[in-house]
Protein backbone atom coordinates (compact mmCIF):
# COMPACT_ATOMS: atom_id res chain seq x y z
CA UNK A 1 0.00 0.00 0.00
CA UNK A 2 1.48 3.31 -1.05
CA UNK A 3 0.97 6.51 0.91
CA UNK A 4 -1.31 8.93 -0.92
CA UNK A 5 -0.19 12.21 0.65
CA UNK A 6 1.96 13.47 3.53
CA UNK A 7 -0.05 15.54 5.96
CA UNK A 8 2.77 15.43 8.55
CA UNK A 9 5.03 17.51 6.32
CA UNK A 10 2.20 19.82 5.34
CA UNK A 11 2.27 23.45 6.33
CA UNK A 12 -1.51 23.39 6.26
CA UNK A 13 -3.02 25.59 9.00
CA UNK A 14 -5.61 22.90 9.70
CA UNK A 15 -2.87 20.44 10.63
CA UNK A 16 -1.32 23.13 12.81
CA UNK A 17 -4.69 23.61 14.50
CA UNK A 18 -4.95 19.89 15.26
CA UNK A 19 -1.41 20.08 16.61
CA UNK A 20 -2.40 22.99 18.84
CA UNK A 21 -5.35 20.96 20.12
CA UNK A 22 -2.96 18.09 20.93
CA UNK A 23 -0.68 20.53 22.76
CA UNK A 24 -3.64 21.70 24.86
CA UNK A 25 -4.66 18.11 25.61
CA UNK A 26 -1.10 17.34 26.67
CA UNK A 27 -1.33 20.04 29.33
CA UNK A 28 -4.85 19.35 30.62
CA UNK A 29 -5.49 17.51 33.88
CA UNK A 30 -6.45 14.17 32.33
CA UNK A 31 -4.06 11.31 33.02
CA UNK A 32 -1.66 10.45 30.20
CA UNK A 33 -2.42 6.74 30.58
CA UNK A 34 -6.15 7.42 30.23
CA UNK A 35 -5.58 9.53 27.14
CA UNK A 36 -3.53 6.79 25.48
CA UNK A 37 -6.20 4.17 26.21
CA UNK A 38 -8.89 6.42 24.74
CA UNK A 39 -6.78 7.13 21.64
CA UNK A 40 -6.12 3.44 21.16
CA UNK A 41 -9.76 2.44 21.61
CA UNK A 42 -11.00 4.98 19.06
CA UNK A 43 -8.22 3.90 16.69
CA UNK A 44 -9.28 0.25 17.11
CA UNK A 45 -12.86 1.15 16.21
CA UNK A 46 -11.73 3.16 13.19
CA UNK A 47 -9.17 0.58 12.07
CA UNK A 48 -6.26 3.02 12.00
CA UNK A 49 -3.04 0.98 11.95
CA UNK A 50 -0.76 4.03 12.04
CA UNK A 51 -2.44 5.47 15.15
CA UNK A 52 -2.58 2.09 16.88
CA UNK A 53 1.14 1.66 16.27
CA UNK A 54 1.87 5.17 17.55
CA UNK A 55 -0.29 5.11 20.65
CA UNK A 56 0.61 1.58 21.70
CA UNK A 57 4.28 2.62 21.60
CA UNK A 58 3.58 5.88 23.45
CA UNK A 59 1.56 3.99 26.07
CA UNK A 60 4.34 1.43 26.57
CA UNK A 61 6.95 4.19 26.82
CA UNK A 62 4.81 5.81 29.52
CA UNK A 63 4.67 2.55 31.48
CA UNK A 64 1.41 0.99 30.33
CA UNK A 65 1.30 -2.80 30.64
CA UNK A 66 1.06 -5.21 27.73
CA UNK A 67 -1.89 -6.90 29.44
CA UNK A 68 -3.98 -3.73 29.48
CA UNK A 69 -3.07 -2.89 25.89
CA UNK A 70 -3.89 -6.39 24.62
CA UNK A 71 -7.16 -6.46 26.56
CA UNK A 72 -8.36 -3.05 25.45
CA UNK A 73 -10.67 -4.34 22.72
CA UNK A 74 -12.47 -6.38 25.40
CA UNK A 75 -12.27 -3.82 28.22
CA UNK A 76 -15.80 -4.57 29.42
CA UNK A 77 -14.80 -8.14 30.32
CA UNK A 78 -11.29 -7.35 31.57
CA UNK A 79 -10.83 -6.74 35.32
CA UNK A 80 -7.83 -4.42 35.09
CA UNK A 81 -9.41 -1.09 34.14
CA UNK A 82 -10.61 1.38 36.77
CA UNK A 83 -14.18 2.67 36.87
CA UNK A 84 -12.90 6.03 35.61
CA UNK A 85 -11.13 4.35 32.68
CA UNK A 86 -14.24 2.31 31.90
CA UNK A 87 -16.37 5.45 31.83
CA UNK A 88 -13.85 7.16 29.53
CA UNK A 89 -13.71 4.18 27.18
CA UNK A 90 -17.51 3.99 27.03
CA UNK A 91 -17.61 7.73 26.25
CA UNK A 92 -14.88 7.38 23.61
CA UNK A 93 -16.81 4.60 21.89
CA UNK A 94 -20.10 6.51 21.93
CA UNK A 95 -18.52 9.70 20.58
CA UNK A 96 -16.52 7.79 17.94
CA UNK A 97 -19.69 6.01 16.83
CA UNK A 98 -21.86 9.13 17.15
CA UNK A 99 -23.72 8.46 13.89
CA UNK A 100 -24.93 5.16 15.36
CA UNK A 101 -25.22 5.94 19.06
CA UNK A 102 -25.98 9.65 19.29
CA UNK A 103 -24.15 9.41 22.65
CA UNK A 104 -26.88 7.96 24.88
CA UNK A 105 -27.95 9.62 28.12
CA UNK A 106 -26.93 6.51 30.07
CA UNK A 107 -23.35 6.87 28.79
CA UNK A 108 -23.33 10.54 29.77
CA UNK A 109 -24.68 9.70 33.23
CA UNK A 110 -21.91 7.15 33.71
CA UNK A 111 -19.06 9.38 32.53
CA UNK A 112 -20.31 12.41 34.47
CA UNK A 113 -19.90 10.43 37.70
CA UNK A 114 -16.15 10.23 37.08
CA UNK A 115 -15.33 13.47 35.21
CA UNK A 116 -16.17 17.05 36.03
CA UNK A 117 -17.36 19.35 33.26
CA UNK A 118 -13.91 20.65 32.28
CA UNK A 119 -12.50 17.12 32.24
CA UNK A 120 -15.44 15.92 30.15
CA UNK A 121 -14.91 18.67 27.60
CA UNK A 122 -11.21 17.76 27.40
CA UNK A 123 -12.02 14.05 27.14
CA UNK A 124 -14.45 14.81 24.32
CA UNK A 125 -11.84 16.97 22.58
CA UNK A 126 -9.37 14.09 22.85
CA UNK A 127 -11.86 11.76 21.17
CA UNK A 128 -12.54 14.37 18.47
CA UNK A 129 -8.80 14.83 17.89
CA UNK A 130 -7.97 11.13 17.57
CA UNK A 131 -10.92 10.58 15.26
CA UNK A 132 -9.59 13.41 13.08
CA UNK A 133 -6.06 11.96 13.09
CA UNK A 134 -7.48 8.50 12.31
CA UNK A 135 -9.33 9.83 9.31
CA UNK A 136 -6.27 11.69 8.03
CA UNK A 137 -3.99 8.67 8.45
CA UNK A 138 -6.46 6.28 6.84
CA UNK A 139 -7.25 8.62 3.94
CA UNK A 140 -3.54 9.28 3.37
CA UNK A 141 -2.69 5.58 3.78
CA UNK A 142 0.02 6.52 6.25
CA UNK A 143 2.34 3.55 6.74
CA UNK A 144 2.37 2.00 10.20
CA UNK A 145 5.41 0.59 11.94
CA UNK A 146 8.05 3.29 11.81
CA UNK A 147 6.87 5.53 14.65
CA UNK A 148 9.28 6.08 17.54
CA UNK A 149 7.93 7.40 20.83
CA UNK A 150 9.41 10.70 21.99
CA UNK A 151 10.55 9.08 25.24
CA UNK A 152 12.58 6.55 23.24
CA UNK A 153 14.00 8.98 20.66
Secondary structure, DSSP 8 states (H G I E B T S, - for coil): ------STT---HHHHHHHHHHHHHHHSSS-HHHHHHHHHHHHHHHT-HHHHHHHHHHHHHTT--HHHHHTGGGTTT-S-S-HHHHHHHHHHHHHHTHHHH---HHHHHHHHTT--HHHHHHHHHHHHHHHHHHHHHHHHT---S----GGG-
